[in-house]
Amino acid sequence: MTDKQIDTSTGANSTLPPVTLPADFKGQVKFAVPTDEDMNALATLRSASEPWKARGEAQGESLEALTKLRPFISVAKLGGAVVGYVTIERDGPVPGAAYMRNIVVKQELRQKGMGAVVLEQGLTLARDMNRKTLALRVDPANSPAVSFYRKAGFTTVATVVSKKSGKLRLLMSREL
């Protein structure tokens, strides 16, 4: 649930076209529920992204995982190209808070404001669910993501152990 690192080198699984940002891109990013075609693009994005890439998750496995999350996914597109996504669930580890499971932005669009645009969509979705708080978990070793969330107003509320990996994660939240 962090801004994932995406390998943008050309490879067999790299089918997403490169995207450059116009100066006024923030108003041009459109969000929608994923289409079947989007799901394949999201699977490509996810499987080339950490931590899934390091785990060796193939595109098919990514597609299977994302299919389970499909009702919670909001796809970010710029000029019709997928540039990222966010998953927001109504309930999560913090009672009464919406839960951001993932936020993924194409690597070449990071530190240019795209993550903030996608995160704002997540905050909007959580508000639309009548939640007052948004929670997330992040690897404390992922200092760029931790810094990104802190800059966006999230605070650490606990350190937890991931049931999946057994690794420590920061549980962070932000009032909406």
C-alpha positions in Angstrom: 0.0 0.0 0.0 2.7 2.3 -0.8 3.8 4.2 -3.8 5.3 1.2 -5.5 8.6 1.2 -7.4 8.0 0.4 -11.1 10.5 -1.0 -13.5 9.9 0.9 -16.7 12.6 -0.8 -18.8 11.3 -2.4 -21.9 10.6 -6.0 -21.4 8.2 -8.7 -22.3 5.6 -7.6 -19.7 6.1 -3.9 -20.4 3.1 -3.0 -22.5 2.1 0.3 -21.0 3.1 3.2 -23.2 5.2 5.9 -21.7 3.3 9.0 -20.5 4.6 12.5 -20.3 2.9 15.1 -18.1 1.5 18.3 -19.6 2.0 21.4 -17.4 -1.7 21.4 -16.3 -2.0 17.6 -16.0 -3.8 17.6 -12.6 -7.1 18.7 -14.1 -6.7 16.2 -17.0 -6.4 13.0 -14.9 -9.6 11.1 -15.1 -10.7 8.4 -12.7 -13.0 5.5 -13.4 -13.9 2.0 -12.4 -11.7 -0.4 -14.3 -12.7 -1.9 -17.6 -11.6 -5.4 -18.6 -8.9 -3.8 -20.8 -7.8 -1.6 -17.8 -7.5 -4.7 -15.6 -4.8 -6.1 -17.9 -2.9 -2.8 -17.9 -3.2 -2.7 -14.1 -1.8 -6.2 -13.9 1.1 -5.2 -16.0 1.7 -2.1 -13.7 1.4 -4.2 -10.5 3.6 -7.1 -11.6 6.4 -4.7 -12.6 6.1 -2.9 -9.3 7.6 -3.6 -5.8 6.8 -5.5 -3.7 5.1 -7.8 -6.2 8.1 -7.8 -8.6 10.5 -8.9 -5.9 8.1 -11.7 -5.0 8.1 -12.9 -8.6 4.4 -12.3 -9.1 3.6 -12.9 -12.7 1.1 -10.8 -14.6 -1.5 -13.5 -14.4 -1.2 -13.6 -10.6 -1.4 -9.9 -10.5 -4.6 -10.0 -12.6 -6.1 -12.6 -10.3 -5.3 -10.5 -7.2 -6.6 -7.3 -8.8 -9.8 -9.1 -9.9 -10.6 -9.8 -6.3 -10.0 -6.1 -5.5 -11.9 -4.8 -8.6 -14.9 -3.3 -6.7 -12.4 -1.1 -4.8 -10.2 0.1 -7.6 -10.2 3.6 -9.1 -8.1 3.8 -12.2 -6.2 7.0 -13.0 -5.9 7.8 -16.7 -4.2 10.7 -18.5 -4.9 11.0 -22.2 -6.5 7.6 -22.1 -3.4 5.9 -20.8 -3.4 4.2 -17.4 -1.0 6.1 -15.1 -1.9 4.6 -11.8 -4.6 3.3 -9.5 -5.8 3.4 -5.9 -7.8 0.8 -4.0 -10.1 2.0 -1.2 -12.1 -0.4 0.9 -14.8 0.8 3.3 -13.5 -1.2 6.2 -9.9 -2.1 7.3 -7.7 -2.5 10.3 -8.8 0.7 12.0 -12.5 0.5 13.2 -14.6 3.0 11.3 -11.9 4.0 8.9 -11.7 3.4 5.2 -8.6 1.4 4.1 -6.2 2.2 1.3 -4.8 -1.2 0.3 -2.7 0.0 -2.6 -1.7 3.1 -4.4 0.4 2.6 -7.5 1.8 5.3 -9.9 3.9 4.7 -13.0 7.6 5.2 -12.0 8.3 7.9 -14.4 5.4 10.0 -13.1 6.6 10.0 -9.5 7.8 13.1 -7.7 5.9 15.1 -10.3 2.6 15.4 -8.4 0.8 12.3 -9.9 0.9 10.4 -6.5 -0.8 13.4 -4.8 -3.5 13.4 -7.5 -4.2 9.7 -7.1 -4.1 10.0 -3.3 -6.6 12.8 -3.4 -8.9 10.5 -5.3 -8.5 7.9 -2.6 -9.4 10.5 0.1 -12.5 11.5 -2.0 -13.6 7.9 -2.2 -13.2 7.4 1.5 -15.3 10.6 2.2 -17.9 9.3 -0.3 -18.1 6.1 1.9 -19.0 8.4 4.9 -15.7 7.7 6.6 -14.0 10.2 8.7 -10.5 8.6 8.6 -8.4 6.8 6.0 -5.9 4.2 7.1 -3.1 2.4 5.4 -0.1 0.1 6.0 3.4 0.8 4.7 6.8 -0.8 5.0 8.8 1.4 7.3 11.9 0.8 5.1 10.1 2.4 2.2 11.2 5.9 3.3 10.0 7.7 0.1 6.4 6.3 0.7 6.5 7.1 4.4 7.6 10.6 3.6 4.9 11.0 1.0 2.2 9.9 3.4 3.5 12.2 6.2 3.6 15.1 3.8 0.0 14.3 3.0 -1.0 14.5 6.6 -0.9 10.8 7.7 0.5 10.0 11.1 1.7 6.7 12.5 -0.8 5.1 14.9 0.9 1.7 15.4 3.5 -0.7 14.2 2.0 -4.0 13.2 3.3 -7.3 11.8 2.0 -8.2 8.4 0.1 -11.5 8.4 1.3 -12.2 4.9 5.0 -11.5 5.1 5.6 -11.4 8.9 7.4 -8.1 8.4 6.8 -4.9 10.3 4.5 -2.3 8.8 3.5 1.1 10.0 -0.2 1.6 10.4 -0.9 5.2 9.4 -4.1 7.2 9.3 -5.4 10.6 8.4 -8.6 12.4 9.3 -10.7 13.3 6.3 
